[in-house]
Every structure is written in C-alpha cells, then in structure tokens.
Amino acid sequence: MTAAQPVGMRPAWVDDEQFPFTSRFVELDGNIVHYVDEGSGPILLMLHGNPVWSFVYREVIASLRDRFRCIALDFPGFGLSVGSPENQFLAQDQAKLLVSFIDALELSGLTLIGHDWGGPFGLHAATQRPDKVERLILNNTWAWALNGNLSSEMFSRVLGGSIGRALNKRFNLMVNYYVPSAHNLRKLSEAEMAHYRGATAPGRRDACAILPGELLNAREFFAELASRFHTIEELPTLILWGDKDPVFTDKYRERCEAMFPNHTTTVLHGVGHFGQSDAPEAFSDAIRRWFNES
C-alpha cells in the first residue's frame, strides 16, 4: 500500500463494480494477506501468477460461486496484500505463505487452481498438506526447474537481472506490456488495466520484479517439490490449457499430463495465457463439466 493507505483496508482505486466482492484480510507471519471468499460448496482455491492478483479471477468467481466456495488470495507484494519486512518475495516465501493461509483458514477438501506461478506454489502446498487437497486444476503453468530451457533462461536472466528488475520497477513492464499482450481473444478495458496498474503503483513492484529471476534461482525450491511429488501425483487433475499462450506452450501441457496420470485435459482453443480473464465463460464451464463427470 502507499503510505496514505492503511494496511488491511481496500483502497479507493478498487471499483466495486469491477470487483464486486467483499475484501477480507488476514495477518500471517507479519504479512497482511488479502483474499475474497464467495459462495458455498466444494472449495476452489484460486492461485494467481505474476504480475496479476485475485482480480484476474473475478468473472470466474462470479460465475461459479452459485455452486462452489470460491477463495482467491493475493500473494504478498501483489494485489492488495502487503509483505512483511522480512519477506523477500522469493518462490519459497510465497509457497510457505500459502501453507500458512490454508492452515489459518482451516481449509480442507480443496481443489487448487494453479495458474502461472500459482501452479508451483499450489503444488508445494499440496505436498505439504496432502490431507487437505482433493483435486488439482493446472492452468498454463509448470512444476519443475526451468534451468536448461533456453527461452526461460533468457527471460529470467534479462528480466530477472539487476537491469531488468530496475526497468520493471521504473516502467511497470510486466503489467503494461505482458498482461494485455497475453490476452488473445479480447482486449482489456482501461478500467481493467487500471486495477492491474493500481496494484503495481510505484513502490509496489518488488514482488513482480523478483519472480522472473526465480525461474532459475529457485533450484532448491523446485528440487524439494520434486522430492515430494509422489504424495499428490495420483490426484484427480484437470489440465485446463489456453493454446495461444506465448510462454506455456504445448510442451508444458504435455509434461503436466505425464506428471499427473489421473488427468483430464481441456484445451481452450484460441485462448492466451490468462484463460480465466481471456475466456472466463469457457474456463468456468470446463470446471463445472469436470466436476459433473468425475
């Protein structure tokens, strides 16, 4: 938050028509974590990636809350959440925070929806609390170290290096360029972009700038995740994939399918990286159908 914005309060730039949910806050390990909790029924825990926040799920929440309890949090440093002074916004910090969130809210019977970085964070939480997680939905994500992947290494070294971090903090590159370009079927409105820019105002871009470097730097995090994968690999899994993602292409989907043999795959044709925002109706329908058929 800016200095004028009290911690744990919804800022004035959040439009109630664009984000028509009650904002809730919980303090975890010195972090002030914002989340929404709408509807009732089986719990869908919606996990965002970089550089967005729970706002990216708003249309999916509105569509599914008549059947599901939809919970979407903002990881510290994103959206309306504030990191503690000790939080370095590393992958391991965010994943550990998610476990604390599940414990604090006493959640169980979970279906985790992991998109982008929300995938490895959610899978880490699932391996730490396998008795709390019943199903997985993996949406344009990954769960392994990307060292050796040429395009990922280049992206991580350039944008995650000191110059890239400085440029992202100065010009908000991830929000201003990546978010709109990674939507394929629709153009984001100025009102929508204002909510991504509001969450990444100057002084609020550290987490967004740090995570690109973690694609390579978080080797230990991904190694630990791999060592515990056996505890969750048989979970019923929906692989929900936008096939026009410029980053997470078919090879990522195929590897997720190999890692989770008890899977159903739904390809969202023509959909970009942010499927929950690019095609929210198709995204929501795929989840309903999977629950009905499984």
N, C-alpha and C positions, 0 to 999 in steps of 0.2 A: 504493500500500500504506500501511497505517498504520505508525507509527514502529517498532512491535514486529515487523512482518513483513519479513524480509529480502527484498531485491529479487531476483527470479528464482526464487522458491520459491512453491509452491502453498499458499495459505492454508488454515487448518483449516476455515473455513466451507464450503469446496467439498466436497460429499458425493460420494464415489467411486461410489455407486450412481446418483446423479442425473447425474453427468458422468464416465462410466467410460472415460476416455481418458487417455493419458499427456500431461502438460503439458510443453511444450518452450518454451525461451526463447532469444531471440537479441538481441544488442545492435546497434542500428542508429542511427548518428548521435546517440548518447547516450541513446536511448530503449531501454527493456527491453520487448521485444515478446513476448507470449505467443501460442502457437499450438498446435494439435493437428494431427497428420499420421497418418492412419489408412488402412489398406488399400493396394491396389496397382491399377495400371491407368491409364487416362486420368485426368488431374488435374482435379479440381473445386476451384477456389479460391473459398471461400465468404466473402462480404464482408457484414458486418452493418451496421446503421444505428444511429440514436440512439433510445433510450438503452440498447440491449442489447449483448451480446457473443457470442462464439462459442458460448456455452451455448444460444442460440436455435436452433442447427443440430443439437443433439445427437442428436435422433431421426432426422434425415435422414442424418447421418454413420453412425449405427448401421445404418441400412437399406441404404446404398449402398456401404459400404466393402468388400463382397464382390466388387464389380465395378470400383470406382473408387478412386483415391487421393484421399482427402478431406482437404483442408487448410483450416483455418479459423483466422484470426488475430483478435486483439483489437487494434483501433486504439489508439494511445497515449491514456491517460486513460479507457479503457473496459476492462471485464473485469479481467484480471489483468496488463494492460500498464501500464507507467509511462512518462510522458512525460519528456523531458529538461527541464532548467530553461529552455531556450530555446524549447521547443515551446509555441506559443500555442493549439494545438488548432484552428487555422483550417482551412478546407477545403483550401487549398493545402498546408498542413503534412501533413495526413493522406494526401492523394493522393501527395505526394512520398515519404512513408514507404512506401507500398505499392510503389512502383517499387523502392525500396531493398530491400524484402523479397524481391521477385521475383528481383532480382539476387543477393542474398546466398545464397538457397537454390538458385540456378541453375535456376530453373523454366522449362520450355518446354512447348509443346503444350497450353497451358492452355485450360480452359473457365472463364470468370469468371462467378460467380453474384453479381449485384449487387442488393442489396435496400436500399431507402430510400437513405441517404447512400452505402451501398456501391456503388450504381449509378454516380454521377458519379465517385467515387474509382476504381472499377474501369475505367471508360471512359477516364479520364485515363491510367491505367497502360497500357491497351491502345494508346492513341495514342502513348505514349512508347516502348513495346516491342511494336510490331505483329508482329514476327517471333516473339514468344513466345506469342501468343494465337491460338487456332484457332476458338474458338466463344464465344458470349455467351449468358447466361441473365439476362434482366431481369425482376425480380420486384417489382412495386409500387414503382416508382422514377421517376426523371426524369433529364434530362441537359441542362437549359437554365436560364438565369436566370429566376427567378420574379417579377422586378420587373414590376409591372403586373397581377399576379394578385391580386385584392382579398383573397381569403381567406388566401393565403400571406403577403401583405404585412402583414395584420392580425396573423396568428400571429407572424410574425418580429418586428414592432415591439413587440408586447406581451411575448411570452416572451423575445425576444432583447434587449430593452431592459434598462436597469440594474435596474429594479424586478422585471421578470420573472426575470432571472438570479438576483437575491437570493432571490426566493421559491422558485425551483427548488433553489438550494443549501440553503435552510433546510428545505423540506418535501419535497424529492425528488419534485416533481410529475410529471415525465415517467415515472418508474418507478411510483409509487404509483397514478397515475390513468390515464395514457395506455396503458401496457403491458397491463393487464387489460382495459380498455375496447376495445382494438383487436383482441382475440380475439373472434370471433363464434360459433364452433361449440363451444368448450369454455371452461371456467373454469380458470384456472391454480391449481395447488395452492399451499398455503402453502410447501411445500418449494421449488417453482419460484420463487415470489416472493422467497424468502429469498436465492436466488442472484442475482437482479437487485438486491436491496437491499444485499447484501454487497458487490457490485462498485461500488455508489454510496454507500458509507458517508460520513459527514461528512468533508470534506477530499478527497473523490474525485469531486466533481460538476462540476468546472470544464469539462471537455470537453462533457458533456451540456448544460450551461447556455449554452455559447458557440455551438454549432452552429445553434440557431434563428435567431440574428442573421445567420448566414452565408447564409441563404436570400436575403437582399438585399445583404449586404455583399460577397459573393464574386463581384462582377460580372466582375472581371478573370480569375478562375479559369474561369468559365463561357465567357467570350469566347475564351480560349485553347483550351479544349476544343472549342468550335465550329469554330475555325480549323483543327483537325487531324482533324475527324471523317471527312474523305474517306478517311483511311487505314484505317478499320475498318468503314465503313457497309455493305460487302458481306459481312461475316462471317455465317456461319450463326447465327441468333439464335432462341432460344426465349423468347417473351414469356409468362411464367407469372404469371397475374394473379388475385388474390382480388377478387371483385366486390362484396364488402361492406366494402371499405376506406373509412373515413370521410374519408380525406385524398386518396389517389391513386385517383381515380375513373376512369370510362371515358375521359374526355378525355385523361388522361395515357397510358393504354394506346394509344389511337388515335394519339397523336403519336409514341410509341415505334415503333409499327408503320410509320408513314410514314417515320421516320428510318432504319429498318433493313428495306429491301425484301425481303431474303432471310430472312424470318422465318416461324416457325410460332407460332401463338397457342394457348395452352391456358388457358381460363378456369376457375378453381376456384370453383364456384358456392357461395355462402353463406359464403365464407371471408373473414376480416378481413385487416387489414394484415400481420400476422405469419403468412403462409401456412405457412412451414416449421415453425411451432410449433402453429398452429391446425389444420392438416390435414397432418401430416408424411407420412402414407402416400400421399395423393393427390399431394402435392408430389414425393415420391420417384418414384412411378410415372410421372409426367409426364416426368421427366428420363430414366428408363430407356427409355420408349417413344420419345422423340425421338431418342435415340442409336440405337435399333434401326431406326428408319425413315429416318434420314438418312445 
